Amino acid sequence: DPCNSNPCQNGGKCTNKGDKFECECVPGYRGDDCSIVDPCSSNPCKNGGKCTNKGDKFECECVPGYRGEDCSIVDPCSSNPCQNGGKCTNKGDKFECECVPAYRGDDCSIG
């Protein structure tokens, strides 16, 4: 029985498959013997962000409108609200535009 040697690590459950074994890993681990840490298993990326395993760390690819390590920070500048060359600055969940000369208004649309 290939499961006799307890090949599944980190609490994984071993199933005998003839002369081979298969491990069912607990959340947080992956791999043939459950030895690889799976940081994406806890779904750390918020607001629809896509998680990628980077060794024992994770990386989130955020959808437009969010930023930060786990995509939890609202990014009001992502929609490019400042017109006519205005520079957008995040102010919490709001934005502020710094307009170029000759333009004014909340979004630099008044010329």
GUPATI-716679 format. One record per atom (N, C-alpha, C): residue number from 1; chain; x, y, z. Coordinates in nm, 4 decimals, decimal comma, padded with zeros to 6 digits. Example, Ala and Ser with C-alpha at 12.3 -4.5 7.8 and 13.67 -1.06 7.14 Angstrom:
<domars>
[1 'A' [01,3190 -00,5690 00,7800]]
[1 'A' [01,2300 -00,4500 00,7800]]
[1 'A' [01,3200 -00,3300 00,7800]]
[2 'A' [01,2850 -00,2250 00,7080]]
[2 'A' [01,3670 -00,1060 00,7140]]
[2 'A' [01,2900 00,0030 00,7870]]
</domars>
This chain:
<domars>
[1 'A' [00,0853 -00,1192 00,0000]]
[1 'A' [00,0000 00,0000 00,0000]]
[1 'A' [00,0889 00,1243 00,0000]]
[2 'A' [00,0854 00,2010 -00,1096]]
[2 'A' [00,1722 00,3198 -00,1187]]
[2 'A' [00,1397 00,4274 -00,0154]]
[3 'A' [00,0229 00,4200 00,0483]]
[3 'A' [-00,0126 00,5194 00,1502]]
[3 'A' [00,0501 00,4883 00,2863]]
[4 'A' [00,1060 00,3668 00,3027]]
[4 'A' [00,1650 00,3288 00,4316]]
[4 'A' [00,2782 00,4215 00,4744]]
[5 'A' [00,3495 00,4770 00,3778]]
[5 'A' [00,4633 00,5647 00,4113]]
[5 'A' [00,4189 00,7076 00,4434]]
[6 'A' [00,2880 00,7302 00,4478]]
[6 'A' [00,2324 00,8643 00,4743]]
[6 'A' [00,2949 00,9709 00,3839]]
[7 'A' [00,2789 00,9550 00,2515]]
[7 'A' [00,3447 01,0476 00,1581]]
[7 'A' [00,2816 01,1873 00,1529]]
[8 'A' [00,1576 01,1997 00,1978]]
[8 'A' [00,0888 01,3292 00,1910]]
[8 'A' [00,1269 01,4145 00,3116]]
[9 'A' [00,1812 01,5309 00,2837]]
[9 'A' [00,2271 01,6199 00,3899]]
[9 'A' [00,1193 01,7211 00,4285]]
[10 'A' [00,1438 01,7907 00,5364]]
[10 'A' [00,0599 01,9038 00,5801]]
[10 'A' [-00,0883 01,8693 00,5919]]
[11 'A' [-00,1164 01,7499 00,6417]]
[11 'A' [-00,2553 01,7114 00,6658]]
[11 'A' [-00,3300 01,6596 00,5453]]
[12 'A' [-00,2582 01,6354 00,4335]]
[12 'A' [-00,3231 01,5829 00,3135]]
[12 'A' [-00,3723 01,4409 00,3347]]
[13 'A' [-00,4819 01,4042 00,2662]]
[13 'A' [-00,5425 01,2717 00,2801]]
[13 'A' [-00,4968 01,1836 00,1642]]
[14 'A' [-00,4410 01,0676 00,1980]]
[14 'A' [-00,3878 00,9760 00,0970]]
[14 'A' [-00,4939 00,8761 00,0527]]
[15 'A' [-00,5015 00,8549 -00,0801]]
[15 'A' [-00,5891 00,7535 -00,1369]]
[15 'A' [-00,5037 00,6587 -00,2195]]
[16 'A' [-00,5223 00,5297 -00,1977]]
[16 'A' [-00,4488 00,4262 -00,2686]]
[16 'A' [-00,5029 00,4146 -00,4110]]
[17 'A' [-00,4147 00,4258 -00,5098]]
[17 'A' [-00,4526 00,4118 -00,6512]]
[17 'A' [-00,3678 00,2998 -00,7113]]
[18 'A' [-00,3917 00,1765 -00,6690]]
[18 'A' [-00,3118 00,0629 -00,7161]]
[18 'A' [-00,1724 00,0707 -00,6564]]
[19 'A' [-00,0700 00,0820 -00,7426]]
[19 'A' [00,0672 00,0937 -00,6911]]
[19 'A' [00,1091 00,2395 -00,6750]]
[20 'A' [00,0153 00,3294 -00,6951]]
[20 'A' [00,0426 00,4728 -00,6786]]
[20 'A' [-00,0484 00,5284 -00,5688]]
[21 'A' [-00,0270 00,6539 -00,5352]]
[21 'A' [-00,1125 00,7192 -00,4363]]
[21 'A' [-00,1562 00,8543 -00,4907]]
[22 'A' [-00,2624 00,9058 -00,4326]]
[22 'A' [-00,3103 01,0393 -00,4678]]
[22 'A' [-00,3396 01,1127 -00,3379]]
[23 'A' [-00,2946 01,2377 -00,3307]]
[23 'A' [-00,3166 01,3174 -00,2107]]
[23 'A' [-00,4261 01,4208 -00,2341]]
[24 'A' [-00,5155 01,4316 -00,1382]]
[24 'A' [-00,6146 01,5390 -00,1377]]
[24 'A' [-00,5658 01,6395 -00,0338]]
[25 'A' [-00,5226 01,7547 -00,0815]]
[25 'A' [-00,4586 01,8538 00,0052]]
[25 'A' [-00,5613 01,9397 00,0790]]
[26 'A' [-00,5233 01,9812 00,1987]]
[26 'A' [-00,6060 02,0748 00,2744]]
[26 'A' [-00,5848 02,2142 00,2157]]
[27 'A' [-00,6803 02,3055 00,2364]]
[27 'A' [-00,6625 02,4419 00,1854]]
[27 'A' [-00,5302 02,5022 00,2335]]
[28 'A' [-00,4611 02,5677 00,1419]]
[28 'A' [-00,3332 02,6295 00,1749]]
[28 'A' [-00,2145 02,5530 00,1201]]
[29 'A' [-00,2403 02,4299 00,0689]]
[29 'A' [-00,1319 02,3477 00,0147]]
[29 'A' [-00,1740 02,2864 -00,1172]]
[30 'A' [-00,0739 02,2534 -00,2001]]
[30 'A' [-00,1001 02,1888 -00,3284]]
[30 'A' [00,0208 02,1038 -00,3650]]
[31 'A' [00,0138 02,0378 -00,4796]]
[31 'A' [00,1228 01,9525 -00,5258]]
[31 'A' [00,0899 01,8058 -00,5052]]
[32 'A' [00,1700 01,7172 -00,5677]]
[32 'A' [00,1455 01,5731 -00,5608]]
[32 'A' [00,1431 01,5216 -00,4178]]
[33 'A' [00,2271 01,5806 -00,3304]]
[33 'A' [00,2328 01,5342 -00,1913]]
[33 'A' [00,1930 01,6441 -00,0919]]
[34 'A' [00,1257 01,7483 -00,1426]]
[34 'A' [00,0761 01,8598 -00,0591]]
[34 'A' [00,1889 01,9358 00,0106]]
[35 'A' [00,3067 01,9381 -00,0519]]
[35 'A' [00,4214 02,0042 00,0114]]
[35 'A' [00,4383 02,1490 -00,0327]]
[36 'A' [00,3626 02,1903 -00,1337]]
[36 'A' [00,3782 02,3259 -00,1869]]
[36 'A' [00,2744 02,4175 -00,1221]]
[37 'A' [00,3235 02,5249 -00,0631]]
[37 'A' [00,2334 02,6234 -00,0024]]
[37 'A' [00,1547 02,6911 -00,1142]]
[38 'A' [00,0251 02,7065 -00,0953]]
[38 'A' [-00,0625 02,7685 -00,1955]]
[38 'A' [-00,1242 02,8955 -00,1372]]
[39 'A' [-00,0522 03,0076 -00,1495]]
[39 'A' [-00,1021 03,1311 -00,0891]]
[39 'A' [-00,2309 03,1835 -00,1519]]
[40 'A' [-00,2655 03,1370 -00,2717]]
[40 'A' [-00,3887 03,1838 -00,3361]]
[40 'A' [-00,5128 03,1092 -00,2860]]
[41 'A' [-00,4934 03,0028 -00,2096]]
[41 'A' [-00,6085 02,9214 -00,1688]]
[41 'A' [-00,7061 02,9964 -00,0795]]
[42 'A' [-00,6589 03,0984 -00,0102]]
[42 'A' [-00,7483 03,1754 00,0773]]
[42 'A' [-00,8174 03,2893 00,0026]]
[43 'A' [-00,8021 03,2923 -00,1301]]
[43 'A' [-00,8613 03,3977 -00,2135]]
[43 'A' [-00,8278 03,5369 -00,1600]]
[44 'A' [-00,6977 03,5694 -00,1540]]
[44 'A' [-00,6573 03,6970 -00,0940]]
[44 'A' [-00,6882 03,8200 -00,1791]]
[45 'A' [-00,7114 03,8009 -00,3091]]
[45 'A' [-00,7369 03,9150 -00,3973]]
[45 'A' [-00,8851 03,9525 -00,3914]]
[46 'A' [-00,9114 04,0749 -00,3522]]
[46 'A' [-01,0485 04,1235 -00,3369]]
[46 'A' [-01,0989 04,1845 -00,4682]]
[47 'A' [-01,2286 04,2098 -00,4724]]
[47 'A' [-01,2924 04,2861 -00,5809]]
[47 'A' [-01,2610 04,2326 -00,7202]]
[48 'A' [-01,2600 04,1007 -00,7349]]
[48 'A' [-01,2413 04,0401 -00,8667]]
[48 'A' [-01,0977 04,0315 -00,9128]]
[49 'A' [-01,0020 04,0601 -00,8250]]
[49 'A' [-00,8602 04,0506 -00,8617]]
[49 'A' [-00,8201 03,9065 -00,8870]]
[50 'A' [-00,7228 03,8867 -00,9786]]
[50 'A' [-00,6770 03,7525 -01,0157]]
[50 'A' [-00,5494 03,7204 -00,9388]]
[51 'A' [-00,5486 03,6072 -00,8688]]
[51 'A' [-00,4349 03,5671 -00,7854]]
[51 'A' [-00,3398 03,4767 -00,8633]]
[52 'A' [-00,2097 03,5024 -00,8492]]
[52 'A' [-00,1051 03,4186 -00,9061]]
[52 'A' [-00,0086 03,3813 -00,7947]]
[53 'A' [00,0249 03,2515 -00,7869]]
[53 'A' [00,1227 03,2059 -00,6885]]
[53 'A' [00,2621 03,2475 -00,7313]]
[54 'A' [00,3361 03,3065 -00,6403]]
[54 'A' [00,4760 03,3446 -00,6625]]
[54 'A' [00,5571 03,2801 -00,5509]]
[55 'A' [00,5815 03,1494 -00,5633]]
[55 'A' [00,6486 03,0758 -00,4564]]
[55 'A' [00,5552 03,0647 -00,3382]]
[56 'A' [00,6001 03,1114 -00,2214]]
[56 'A' [00,5128 03,1060 -00,1035]]
[56 'A' [00,4391 03,2377 -00,0818]]
[57 'A' [00,4447 03,3256 -00,1827]]
[57 'A' [00,3729 03,4531 -00,1765]]
[57 'A' [00,2706 03,4561 -00,2905]]
[58 'A' [00,1862 03,5570 -00,2903]]
[58 'A' [00,0883 03,5714 -00,3976]]
[58 'A' [00,1015 03,7102 -00,4587]]
[59 'A' [00,0492 03,7215 -00,5792]]
[59 'A' [00,0449 03,8509 -00,6473]]
[59 'A' [-00,0945 03,8665 -00,7053]]
[60 'A' [-00,1539 03,9832 -00,6856]]
[60 'A' [-00,2878 04,0095 -00,7377]]
[60 'A' [-00,2807 04,1003 -00,8598]]
[61 'A' [-00,3564 04,0645 -00,9616]]
[61 'A' [-00,3760 04,1513 -01,0775]]
[61 'A' [-00,5151 04,2107 -01,0599]]
[62 'A' [-00,5182 04,3401 -01,0306]]
[62 'A' [-00,6452 04,4056 -00,9972]]
[62 'A' [-00,7233 04,4456 -01,1221]]
[63 'A' [-00,8556 04,4431 -01,1091]]
[63 'A' [-00,9416 04,4922 -01,2161]]
[63 'A' [-00,9415 04,6451 -01,2098]]
[64 'A' [-00,9739 04,7109 -01,3209]]
[64 'A' [-00,9772 04,8577 -01,3189]]
[64 'A' [-01,0677 04,9095 -01,2077]]
[65 'A' [-01,0213 05,0123 -01,1402]]
[65 'A' [-01,0981 05,0713 -01,0316]]
[65 'A' [-01,0458 05,0331 -00,8943]]
[66 'A' [-00,9517 04,9364 -00,8909]]
[66 'A' [-00,8947 04,8918 -00,7637]]
[66 'A' [-00,7434 04,8795 -00,7760]]
[67 'A' [-00,6762 04,8931 -00,6613]]
[67 'A' [-00,5311 04,8779 -00,6589]]
[67 'A' [-00,4906 04,8286 -00,5209]]
[68 'A' [-00,3612 04,8112 -00,5019]]
[68 'A' [-00,3105 04,7636 -00,3737]]
[68 'A' [-00,2705 04,6176 -00,3812]]
[69 'A' [-00,1973 04,5717 -00,2796]]
[69 'A' [-00,1461 04,4345 -00,2771]]
[69 'A' [-00,2575 04,3315 -00,2919]]
[70 'A' [-00,3756 04,3592 -00,2334]]
[70 'A' [-00,4870 04,2642 -00,2415]]
[70 'A' [-00,6091 04,3234 -00,3130]]
[71 'A' [-00,5874 04,4306 -00,3888]]
[71 'A' [-00,6933 04,4955 -00,4678]]
[71 'A' [-00,8064 04,5509 -00,3818]]
[72 'A' [-00,7763 04,5866 -00,2588]]
[72 'A' [-00,8808 04,6358 -00,1690]]
[72 'A' [-00,8913 04,7879 -00,1679]]
[73 'A' [-00,7975 04,8547 -00,2340]]
[73 'A' [-00,7988 05,0012 -00,2341]]
[73 'A' [-00,8726 05,0505 -00,3585]]
[74 'A' [-00,9754 05,1306 -00,3367]]
[74 'A' [-01,0498 05,1889 -00,4486]]
[74 'A' [-00,9579 05,2870 -00,5201]]
[75 'A' [-00,9557 05,2796 -00,6527]]
[75 'A' [-00,8687 05,3659 -00,7329]]
[75 'A' [-00,9541 05,4543 -00,8231]]
[76 'A' [-00,9992 05,5696 -00,7706]]
[76 'A' [-01,0883 05,6551 -00,8491]]
[76 'A' [-01,0212 05,7161 -00,9719]]
[77 'A' [-00,8888 05,7146 -00,9788]]
[77 'A' [-00,8195 05,7707 -01,0955]]
[77 'A' [-00,8110 05,6719 -01,2117]]
[78 'A' [-00,8487 05,5461 -01,1897]]
[78 'A' [-00,8308 05,4454 -01,2950]]
[78 'A' [-00,9145 05,4738 -01,4189]]
[79 'A' [-01,0239 05,5483 -01,4039]]
[79 'A' [-01,1079 05,5796 -01,5203]]
[79 'A' [-01,0605 05,7057 -01,5925]]
[80 'A' [-00,9445 05,7590 -01,5505]]
[80 'A' [-00,8888 05,8813 -01,6101]]
[80 'A' [-00,9914 05,9946 -01,6142]]
[81 'A' [-01,0413 06,0358 -01,4971]]
[81 'A' [-01,1476 06,1367 -01,4934]]
[81 'A' [-01,1015 06,2783 -01,5282]]
[82 'A' [-00,9719 06,3057 -01,5176]]
[82 'A' [-00,9217 06,4410 -01,5455]]
[82 'A' [-00,9020 06,4587 -01,6955]]
[83 'A' [-00,9690 06,5594 -01,7503]]
[83 'A' [-00,9628 06,5828 -01,8942]]
[83 'A' [-00,8561 06,6865 -01,9279]]
[84 'A' [-00,8297 06,6992 -02,0550]]
[84 'A' [-00,7421 06,8048 -02,1088]]
[84 'A' [-00,6046 06,8091 -02,0412]]
[85 'A' [-00,5476 06,6919 -02,0171]]
[85 'A' [-00,4118 06,6854 -01,9626]]
[85 'A' [-00,4019 06,7048 -01,8129]]
[86 'A' [-00,5156 06,7058 -01,7429]]
[86 'A' [-00,5136 06,7215 -01,5975]]
[86 'A' [-00,4514 06,6007 -01,5293]]
[87 'A' [-00,3859 06,6253 -01,4149]]
[87 'A' [-00,3189 06,5187 -01,3396]]
[87 'A' [-00,4099 06,4737 -01,2251]]
[88 'A' [-00,4366 06,3441 -01,2205]]
[88 'A' [-00,5266 06,2879 -01,1196]]
[88 'A' [-00,4488 06,2416 -00,9968]]
[89 'A' [-00,5030 06,2729 -00,8788]]
[89 'A' [-00,4474 06,2271 -00,7518]]
[89 'A' [-00,5587 06,1597 -00,6726]]
[90 'A' [-00,5282 06,0402 -00,6189]]
[90 'A' [-00,6255 05,9693 -00,5349]]
[90 'A' [-00,6354 06,0379 -00,4000]]
[91 'A' [-00,7578 06,0640 -00,3569]]
[91 'A' [-00,7854 06,1204 -00,2246]]
[91 'A' [-00,8851 06,0267 -00,1572]]
[92 'A' [-00,8342 05,9144 -00,1060]]
[92 'A' [-00,9231 05,8132 -00,0494]]
[92 'A' [-01,0033 05,7495 -00,1608]]
[93 'A' [-01,1365 05,7539 -00,1515]]
[93 'A' [-01,2196 05,6971 -00,2579]]
[93 'A' [-01,2674 05,8037 -00,3559]]
[94 'A' [-01,2086 05,9224 -00,3467]]
[94 'A' [-01,2393 06,0316 -00,4398]]
[94 'A' [-01,1109 06,0684 -00,5145]]
[95 'A' [-01,1260 06,1521 -00,6171]]
[95 'A' [-01,0088 06,1966 -00,6915]]
[95 'A' [-01,0026 06,3483 -00,6908]]
[96 'A' [-00,8850 06,3986 -00,7196]]
[96 'A' [-00,8659 06,5426 -00,7325]]
[96 'A' [-00,7832 06,5659 -00,8582]]
[97 'A' [-00,8273 06,6609 -00,9397]]
[97 'A' [-00,7562 06,6917 -01,0631]]
[97 'A' [-00,6750 06,8196 -01,0476]]
[98 'A' [-00,5522 06,8133 -01,0948]]
[98 'A' [-00,4678 06,9323 -01,1046]]
[98 'A' [-00,4675 06,9696 -01,2524]]
[99 'A' [-00,5371 07,0781 -01,2836]]
[99 'A' [-00,5568 07,1156 -01,4235]]
[99 'A' [-00,4376 07,1936 -01,4783]]
[100 'A' [-00,4160 07,1786 -01,6088]]
[100 'A' [-00,3148 07,2596 -01,6765]]
[100 'A' [-00,3739 07,3996 -01,6948]]
[101 'A' [-00,2865 07,5011 -01,7095]]
[101 'A' [-00,3390 07,6369 -01,7301]]
[101 'A' [-00,4384 07,6390 -01,8467]]
[102 'A' [-00,5376 07,7204 -01,8359]]
[102 'A' [-00,6442 07,7378 -01,9359]]
[102 'A' [-00,7624 07,6449 -01,9122]]
[103 'A' [-00,7504 07,5492 -01,8199]]
[103 'A' [-00,8635 07,4623 -01,7885]]
[103 'A' [-00,8894 07,4649 -01,6386]]
[104 'A' [-01,0172 07,4426 -01,6024]]
[104 'A' [-01,0538 07,4400 -01,4612]]
[104 'A' [-01,1744 07,3490 -01,4431]]
[105 'A' [-01,2222 07,3392 -01,3208]]
[105 'A' [-01,3354 07,2511 -01,2900]]
[105 'A' [-01,2868 07,1237 -01,2229]]
[106 'A' [-01,3819 07,0509 -01,1636]]
[106 'A' [-01,3481 06,9275 -01,0916]]
[106 'A' [-01,2733 06,8274 -01,1786]]
[107 'A' [-01,3061 06,8264 -01,3091]]
[107 'A' [-01,2410 06,7309 -01,3986]]
[107 'A' [-01,1658 06,8003 -01,5127]]
[108 'A' [-01,1353 06,9290 -01,4934]]
[108 'A' [-01,0596 07,0087 -01,5923]]
[108 'A' [-01,1299 07,0180 -01,7272]]
[109 'A' [-01,2630 07,0153 -01,7257]]
[109 'A' [-01,3370 07,0172 -01,8519]]
[109 'A' [-01,3794 07,1576 -01,8936]]
[110 'A' [-01,3635 07,2558 -01,8038]]
[110 'A' [-01,4050 07,3922 -01,8367]]
[110 'A' [-01,2840 07,4685 -01,8888]]
[111 'A' [-01,2982 07,5181 -02,0130]]
[111 'A' [-01,1846 07,5862 -02,0737]]
[111 'A' [-01,2104 07,7306 -02,1005]]
</domars>
